[in-house]
C-alpha cells in the first residue's frame, strides 16, 4: 500500500472514531438530563458561569447564556417541577 492510501485510511478511521465519540457523548448527556435533572442543571450552571463573566468575548458570553439552564419559577428540586406538589 502506498503512503497516501495509508493516510487516507488513517483519516477515515479517525473520522469514524470522532463521530462515534460525539454520538456517545450526546447519548450520555441525554441520559444525564433524563435521569438526573438536578445534577444536569448544576453542571450546566457550573459550565455557564465562567463563560458569562465580564471581560469575556461576546461569542463566549452568548455561548454561556445558551448553555445556562432556564430560570426556574418554583418547584421542589429546581429541575422540571414534575414531582412538585400543586
C-alpha positions in Angstrom: 0.0 0.0 0.0 1.2 3.5 -0.8 1.7 6.1 1.9 -1.2 8.2 0.5 -3.7 5.4 0.8 -2.5 4.6 4.3 -3.0 8.2 5.4 -6.5 8.2 3.8 -7.4 5.1 5.8 -6.0 6.6 9.0 -8.1 9.7 8.4 -11.2 7.7 7.7 -10.7 5.7 10.9 -10.1 8.9 12.9 -13.2 10.4 11.5 -15.2 7.3 12.3 -14.0 7.4 16.0 -14.8 11.1 16.2 -18.4 10.5 15.0 -18.8 7.6 17.5 -17.4 9.8 20.3 -19.8 12.6 19.5 -22.8 10.2 19.5 -21.8 8.6 22.8 -21.4 12.0 24.4 -24.7 13.0 23.1 -26.4 9.9 24.4 -24.7 10.3 27.8 -25.9 13.9 28.0 -29.5 12.8 27.2 -29.5 10.1 29.8 -28.0 12.5 32.4 -30.7 15.1 31.7 -33.4 12.5 31.7 -32.4 10.5 34.8 -30.7 13.2 36.9 -32.2 16.6 36.0 -31.0 18.4 39.1 -27.4 17.2 38.5 -27.7 18.2 34.9 -28.8 21.7 35.9 -25.9 22.1 38.3 -23.4 21.0 35.7 -24.9 23.4 33.1 -24.7 26.3 35.7 -21.1 25.3 36.6 -20.1 25.4 32.9 -22.0 28.6 32.0 -21.0 30.8 34.9 -17.3 31.2 33.9 -18.4 31.9 30.3 -20.7 34.8 31.0 -18.4 36.8 33.3 -17.4 40.4 32.4 -14.4 40.7 30.2 -15.1 37.6 28.1 -15.6 37.9 24.4 -19.2 38.3 23.2 -19.3 35.0 21.4 -18.2 33.3 24.7 -20.9 35.1 26.7 -23.5 34.1 24.1 -22.4 30.5 24.4 -22.6 30.7 28.2 -26.2 32.1 28.0 -27.2 29.2 25.7 -25.7 26.6 28.0 -27.2 28.1 31.1 -30.5 26.4 32.1 -33.7 28.4 32.1 -34.7 30.2 35.2 -37.0 28.1 37.5 -40.0 29.8 39.0 -40.7 27.3 41.7 -40.6 23.6 42.0 -39.1 21.3 44.6 -35.7 20.4 43.1 -35.3 23.1 40.6 -35.3 20.9 37.5 -38.6 20.2 35.9 -41.3 20.7 38.6 -42.6 17.3 37.6 -42.8 16.0 41.1 -43.6 19.2 42.9 -47.0 19.4 44.7 -49.5 21.7 43.2 
